[in-house]
Structures are given as C-alpha cells and as structure tokens.
Amino acid sequence: MKIKTIKVKTYQFDELEKDIQEKVIEKYAYINVDYDEWDDFILEEWTSKLESLGYKDVRIYYTGFYSQGDGACFVAEVEIEKWIKAHKAGRKFQKLLAELKSSCWASITITHSGNYYYSTSTTVNYEGQLELSDKAYGQLEEVARWVEEERENLGKEIYRDLEKEYEYLTSGEAIIETIKANGYKFLKNGEQTIYI
C-alpha cells in the first residue's frame, strides 16, 4: 500500500483575510468561557475579600449573563466581632462586643432563598442568648441591618466583576490572544487544521 502525502497550505490567524478572521472570532466566541473554571480567579478573590470583612464559610452563587434572572449573591456566617472590627464600628457596638466577650452568644447568618441568585435572594437571620441585655440585643439587630444592606451591595459588585471578566474573555481581543497562544493554524477558508 502506497502512502500518499498531500500538502496543504495553512495560515496563522494574522494571515487570514479580514472577513475570514471575523468568522473565526465568531466561531470561537466562547473559547475562553466554555469550561467551568473560567470564573475561579474572581470567585477566589471575592471569597477572600468577604472573609476579610468578617464573613466565613462563604459560598458565592450567580447566573449570567444578559438574561432577566441574572445576578449574584453569597451565603455565609457572620463572625460578629471580626465584622465589627473590619467595619471600624467598635465604639458604636461596645455593649454587644463586651457581652460577647463575657460568654454571651449571638449569631448572624446569610442564607439563600428562592430559585434566583439576585443580590436580594438571600435572607439575614440573627439570634442571641437570653442573657444578652436589651441594649446589646438592639445592637445585634443593628449589625444585622447593616449586614443586610451590605450583602445586597456586595452581591451587585460581585456580579459586576464577573460580568466584566466574562465580557473581556468573550471579546475579540481575548479570543485572538487565545488562538495565537495555542498556535492554531487554519485553512484559507478559516477552518482549523487538525494534525493526525
């Protein structure tokens, strides 16, 4: 059996005609986001930021992009003392901090409810021991209100950062960078060549 060799001229992206380049970009529009880990950097960065603000066991949820139900939210436990310190509110919540240090117990949690991941799709829950004084319990309620407002704003910021990264990764510039970095070769019509 004779082996026949066929020579085919291949082209790098920059060597293609402009209209073919546009077709290639369109074909590979989701090359940078067509896998689960494309958002890892943003989610890890936000988890660290939330932890530095006094949230622990953070889990971020989102859906995106460009649909009516898209958004982002997070669930977490609030480390009350760390949260107060991170927000430089120690003087305002002195009574609550003092009672928490003297073996009283209180908790604030953010839980998810519903089918969507809007910044408002979470609920802030709080509770404290009966031994908490009325003043300390009132301060606990106030911290919970602050957390409620903050979790909404943070959810919106998380979504904006994810959306911005998604937009960049699906931009023509990023698609071209990926094509070049991977050394893709094309036929004159823009079809990618496959080497066997």
C-alpha positions as CSV (number, residue, x, y, z in Angstrom):
1,M,0.0,0.0,0.0
2,K,1.3,3.4,-1.0
3,I,1.1,6.3,1.4
4,K,0.1,9.5,-0.3
5,T,1.2,12.8,1.0
6,I,-1.0,15.8,0.5
7,K,0.5,19.2,1.1
8,V,-2.0,21.8,2.4
9,K,-1.1,25.4,2.9
10,T,-2.0,26.5,6.4
11,Y,-2.3,30.0,7.8
12,Q,-1.8,31.7,11.1
13,F,-4.7,33.9,12.3
14,D,-3.0,37.1,11.1
15,E,-2.5,35.7,7.6
16,L,-6.2,35.2,7.1
17,E,-8.4,37.7,5.1
18,K,-10.2,40.1,7.4
19,D,-13.7,38.7,6.7
20,I,-12.4,35.2,7.5
21,Q,-10.8,36.4,10.7
22,E,-14.2,37.8,11.7
23,K,-15.8,34.4,11.0
24,V,-13.1,32.6,13.1
25,I,-13.7,35.1,16.0
26,E,-17.4,34.4,15.8
27,K,-16.8,30.6,15.7
28,Y,-14.6,30.7,18.8
29,A,-16.6,33.3,20.7
30,Y,-16.8,31.2,23.9
31,I,-13.4,29.6,23.8
32,N,-12.3,31.3,27.0
33,V,-15.5,30.7,29.0
34,D,-16.5,27.2,27.7
35,Y,-15.3,25.5,30.8
36,D,-16.3,25.6,34.5
37,E,-13.2,27.3,35.9
38,W,-13.1,30.5,33.9
39,D,-14.5,32.4,36.9
40,D,-12.2,30.9,39.6
41,F,-10.0,33.9,40.0
42,I,-12.9,36.3,40.5
43,L,-14.7,33.9,43.0
44,E,-11.5,33.3,45.0
45,E,-10.7,37.0,45.1
46,W,-14.2,37.8,46.3
47,T,-14.2,35.0,48.9
48,S,-11.0,36.4,50.4
49,K,-12.5,39.9,50.4
50,L,-15.7,38.7,52.1
51,E,-13.6,36.8,54.7
52,S,-11.6,39.9,55.4
53,L,-14.9,41.7,56.1
54,G,-15.9,39.2,58.7
55,Y,-17.8,36.6,56.7
56,K,-16.9,32.9,57.0
57,D,-17.9,29.7,55.2
58,V,-18.6,31.9,52.2
59,R,-20.3,30.4,49.1
60,I,-21.0,32.6,46.1
61,Y,-23.8,31.9,43.6
62,Y,-24.5,33.6,40.3
63,T,-26.2,33.2,37.0
64,G,-25.1,35.2,34.0
65,F,-25.2,37.0,31.6
66,Y,-27.6,39.2,29.7
67,S,-30.8,37.5,30.9
68,Q,-33.6,38.8,33.1
69,G,-32.9,36.5,36.1
70,D,-29.1,37.0,36.2
71,G,-27.4,38.2,39.4
72,A,-25.0,37.2,42.2
73,C,-25.3,36.6,45.9
74,F,-23.4,34.9,48.7
75,V,-24.3,32.9,51.8
76,A,-22.1,33.0,54.9
77,E,-21.9,33.1,58.7
78,V,-21.0,36.5,60.1
79,E,-18.1,36.5,62.6
80,I,-19.7,39.3,64.6
81,E,-16.6,40.6,66.4
82,K,-14.4,40.4,63.2
83,W,-17.2,42.0,61.2
84,I,-17.5,44.9,63.6
85,K,-13.7,45.4,63.7
86,A,-13.4,45.2,59.9
87,H,-16.1,47.9,59.6
88,K,-14.4,50.1,62.3
89,A,-17.6,50.2,64.3
90,G,-16.2,49.0,67.7
91,R,-17.2,52.2,69.5
92,K,-20.8,52.0,68.2
93,F,-21.2,48.4,69.2
94,Q,-19.3,48.4,72.5
95,K,-22.0,46.9,74.6
96,L,-22.6,44.0,72.2
97,L,-18.8,43.3,71.9
98,A,-18.4,43.4,75.7
99,E,-21.2,40.9,76.3
100,L,-20.0,38.6,73.5
101,K,-16.6,38.6,75.2
102,S,-18.2,37.7,78.6
103,S,-19.5,34.3,77.3
104,C,-22.8,35.5,75.8
105,W,-23.6,34.1,72.4
106,A,-25.1,35.6,69.3
107,S,-25.1,34.7,65.6
108,I,-25.9,36.2,62.2
109,T,-26.2,34.1,59.1
110,I,-27.0,34.8,55.5
111,T,-29.0,32.1,53.8
112,H,-30.3,31.7,50.3
113,S,-33.9,31.6,49.5
114,G,-35.7,31.1,46.2
115,N,-34.6,30.0,42.7
116,Y,-32.7,33.1,41.7
117,Y,-29.3,34.5,42.6
118,Y,-30.1,38.2,42.8
119,S,-28.2,40.2,45.4
120,T,-31.5,40.2,47.3
121,S,-32.1,36.5,47.1
122,T,-30.6,35.9,50.5
123,T,-32.0,36.4,54.0
124,V,-30.2,37.7,57.0
125,N,-31.0,35.8,60.2
126,Y,-29.9,36.7,63.7
127,E,-30.4,35.4,67.2
128,G,-28.8,35.9,70.6
129,Q,-28.9,34.3,74.0
130,L,-31.5,35.4,76.5
131,E,-28.6,36.6,78.7
132,L,-27.9,39.5,76.2
133,S,-29.0,42.8,77.6
134,D,-31.7,44.8,75.8
135,K,-29.0,47.3,74.6
136,A,-26.7,44.5,73.3
137,Y,-29.6,42.8,71.6
138,G,-30.6,46.1,70.0
139,Q,-27.0,46.5,68.7
140,L,-27.2,42.9,67.4
141,E,-30.3,43.9,65.4
142,E,-28.5,47.0,64.1
143,V,-25.5,44.9,62.9
144,A,-27.9,42.5,61.2
145,R,-29.5,45.5,59.4
146,W,-26.0,46.7,58.3
147,V,-25.2,43.2,57.0
148,E,-28.5,43.1,55.1
149,E,-27.7,46.3,53.3
150,E,-24.1,45.3,52.7
151,R,-24.8,41.8,51.3
152,E,-27.0,43.4,48.7
153,N,-24.3,45.9,47.6
154,L,-21.6,43.2,47.7
155,G,-23.8,40.9,45.6
156,K,-24.1,43.6,42.9
157,E,-20.3,44.2,43.0
158,I,-19.6,40.5,42.6
159,Y,-21.9,40.3,39.6
160,R,-20.3,43.4,38.0
161,D,-16.9,41.8,38.4
162,L,-18.0,38.5,36.9
163,E,-19.8,40.2,34.1
164,K,-16.7,42.4,33.3
165,E,-14.4,39.3,33.2
166,Y,-16.9,37.5,31.0
167,E,-17.1,40.4,28.6
168,Y,-13.4,40.6,28.4
169,L,-12.9,36.8,27.8
170,T,-15.5,36.9,25.1
171,S,-14.1,40.0,23.4
172,G,-12.4,39.7,20.0
173,E,-9.1,40.7,21.6
174,A,-9.1,37.9,24.1
175,I,-10.3,35.3,21.6
176,I,-7.4,36.3,19.2
177,E,-4.9,36.1,22.1
178,T,-6.1,32.5,22.9
179,I,-6.0,31.5,19.3
180,K,-2.4,32.8,18.9
181,A,-1.3,31.4,22.3
182,N,-2.4,27.9,21.3
183,G,-0.8,28.2,17.9
184,Y,-4.0,27.4,15.9
185,K,-3.5,27.0,12.2
186,F,-6.2,27.5,9.6
187,L,-7.1,26.7,6.1
188,K,-7.7,29.6,3.8
189,N,-11.5,29.4,4.5
190,G,-10.9,29.7,8.3
191,E,-11.4,26.0,9.1
192,Q,-8.9,25.0,11.8
193,T,-6.5,22.3,10.7
194,I,-6.2,19.1,12.7
195,Y,-3.0,17.2,12.7
196,I,-3.2,13.4,12.9
